[in-house]
Amino acid sequence: MKHVRVRLERLDEAFHFRATNAQGHAVDIDDATAREDGRGKGAGPMELLVMAIGGCSGIDVVSILQKGRQRIDTFEIEVEGAKPTGVSPSLYQHIHLHYILTGDLDPARVRRAVALSLGKYCSVSKTLEKTARITASCTVNGERFDAWPEEG
């Protein structure tokens, strides 16, 4: 069994923490809603969840496409999460990922890579799907289409 360890250090009198992993990479975490100016000094914990699903799935998609000899020139992922307000805990009910790629790519292979990632390989997706409906769409070389789950 693999163990993941991080260390968090509180940096100010409010809610600003710095999380550091075993390799020394750091992420600042804060609660912007608790600050008078509404500006945090880091990402919020729930923002980190949608960043995590994007990062996890992005790594899967790159790996799958590279194994399929698809050339990626540019790759961006836009992730949007929807959760209720005024309740605690406020869990994501819907998360949508939109993959934007350019390169020598077969759109069907991109759609398959996204489906494999979100449906099978992405640990973050598999964790979040317990409370959130996860959907995805793609734009490949300017052509947009729904990717996952397949309708029908």
C-alpha positions as CSV (number, residue, x, y, z in Angstrom):
1,M,0.0,0.0,0.0
2,K,1.3,3.4,-0.9
3,H,1.1,6.2,1.6
4,V,0.8,9.8,0.6
5,R,2.1,12.4,3.1
6,V,2.0,16.1,3.0
7,R,2.7,18.8,5.7
8,L,0.6,21.9,6.2
9,E,1.9,25.0,8.0
10,R,-0.3,27.9,9.0
11,L,1.3,31.1,7.6
12,D,-0.9,33.9,9.1
13,E,-3.5,34.7,11.7
14,A,-6.3,33.7,9.3
15,F,-6.7,30.6,7.2
16,H,-3.6,30.8,5.0
17,F,-1.7,27.5,4.9
18,R,1.1,26.1,2.8
19,A,1.0,22.4,2.0
20,T,4.2,20.8,1.0
21,N,4.7,17.3,-0.4
22,A,7.6,14.9,0.2
23,Q,9.4,16.3,-2.9
24,G,9.2,19.8,-1.5
25,H,6.6,21.1,-3.9
26,A,4.2,23.6,-2.2
27,V,0.7,24.8,-2.7
28,D,-0.8,27.8,-0.8
29,I,-4.3,27.2,0.6
30,D,-6.6,29.9,1.9
31,D,-10.3,30.8,2.4
32,A,-10.9,34.0,0.4
33,T,-14.5,34.3,1.8
34,A,-13.1,34.9,5.3
35,R,-11.1,37.9,4.2
36,E,-12.5,41.4,4.1
37,D,-11.2,42.0,0.5
38,G,-12.4,38.6,-0.6
39,R,-9.0,37.8,-1.9
40,G,-7.2,34.7,-0.6
41,K,-3.5,34.1,-0.5
42,G,-4.0,30.7,-2.2
43,A,-6.5,28.3,-3.7
44,G,-9.4,27.2,-1.7
45,P,-9.7,23.6,-0.6
46,M,-12.7,23.0,-2.9
47,E,-10.9,24.7,-5.8
48,L,-8.1,22.2,-5.2
49,L,-10.5,19.4,-5.7
50,V,-11.5,20.6,-9.2
51,M,-7.8,21.3,-10.0
52,A,-7.0,17.7,-8.9
53,I,-9.6,16.1,-11.1
54,G,-8.3,18.2,-14.0
55,G,-4.7,17.3,-13.3
56,C,-5.3,13.6,-12.7
57,S,-7.4,13.2,-15.9
58,G,-5.0,15.4,-17.9
59,I,-2.1,13.1,-17.0
60,D,-4.2,10.1,-18.1
61,V,-5.3,11.6,-21.4
62,V,-1.7,12.6,-22.3
63,S,-0.5,9.0,-21.4
64,I,-3.3,7.3,-23.4
65,L,-2.8,9.6,-26.5
66,Q,1.0,9.2,-26.5
67,K,0.6,5.4,-26.4
68,G,-1.7,5.8,-29.4
69,R,0.9,7.8,-31.2
70,Q,-1.2,11.0,-31.2
71,R,0.7,14.2,-31.3
72,I,-0.5,16.9,-28.8
73,D,0.7,20.4,-29.6
74,T,-1.4,22.3,-27.0
75,F,-3.6,21.0,-24.2
76,E,-5.8,22.9,-21.7
77,I,-8.5,21.7,-19.4
78,E,-11.3,24.0,-18.1
79,V,-13.0,22.5,-15.0
80,E,-16.2,23.9,-13.5
81,G,-17.8,22.5,-10.3
82,A,-21.3,23.3,-9.0
83,K,-22.2,23.0,-5.4
84,P,-25.0,24.4,-3.2
85,T,-24.6,27.5,-1.1
86,G,-25.7,28.0,2.4
87,V,-25.2,24.4,3.5
88,S,-22.4,22.6,5.2
89,P,-20.8,20.5,4.0
90,S,-21.3,21.9,0.5
91,L,-20.4,19.0,-1.7
92,Y,-20.0,19.2,-5.5
93,Q,-23.1,18.0,-7.2
94,H,-21.8,18.4,-10.8
95,I,-18.3,18.7,-12.2
96,H,-17.7,19.4,-15.9
97,L,-14.4,19.1,-17.6
98,H,-13.7,20.7,-21.1
99,Y,-10.6,19.5,-22.8
100,I,-9.1,21.7,-25.5
101,L,-6.4,20.1,-27.7
102,T,-4.6,20.9,-30.9
103,G,-2.2,18.7,-32.8
104,D,-2.2,15.7,-35.1
105,L,-5.1,14.1,-33.2
106,D,-8.0,11.8,-34.1
107,P,-11.1,13.3,-32.3
108,A,-12.4,9.7,-31.7
109,R,-9.2,8.8,-29.9
110,V,-9.4,11.9,-27.8
111,R,-12.9,11.1,-26.8
112,R,-11.9,7.5,-26.0
113,A,-8.9,8.8,-23.9
114,V,-11.3,11.1,-21.9
115,A,-13.8,8.3,-21.4
116,L,-11.1,5.9,-20.2
117,S,-9.6,8.5,-17.8
118,L,-12.9,9.6,-16.2
119,G,-14.6,6.2,-16.3
120,K,-11.7,4.0,-15.3
121,Y,-8.3,5.4,-14.5
122,C,-8.6,8.8,-12.7
123,S,-8.5,8.2,-9.0
124,V,-9.8,11.7,-8.3
125,S,-12.7,11.2,-10.6
126,K,-13.6,7.9,-9.1
127,T,-13.5,9.5,-5.6
128,L,-15.6,12.5,-6.6
129,E,-18.2,10.5,-8.6
130,K,-19.6,9.3,-5.3
131,T,-21.2,12.7,-4.7
132,A,-21.0,14.5,-8.1
133,R,-22.2,13.9,-11.6
134,I,-19.1,14.2,-13.8
135,T,-19.3,15.1,-17.5
136,A,-16.9,16.1,-20.1
137,S,-16.6,17.8,-23.5
138,C,-13.8,18.4,-25.9
139,T,-12.6,20.8,-28.5
140,V,-10.0,19.2,-30.9
141,N,-8.5,21.5,-33.5
142,G,-11.4,23.9,-33.1
143,E,-14.2,21.2,-33.4
144,R,-16.3,20.9,-30.2
145,F,-18.2,17.8,-29.2
146,D,-19.4,16.0,-26.1
147,A,-17.0,13.4,-24.9
148,W,-18.3,11.6,-21.8
149,P,-20.5,10.0,-20.8
150,E,-21.7,8.9,-24.2
151,E,-25.4,9.7,-24.7
152,G,-27.8,7.0,-25.9
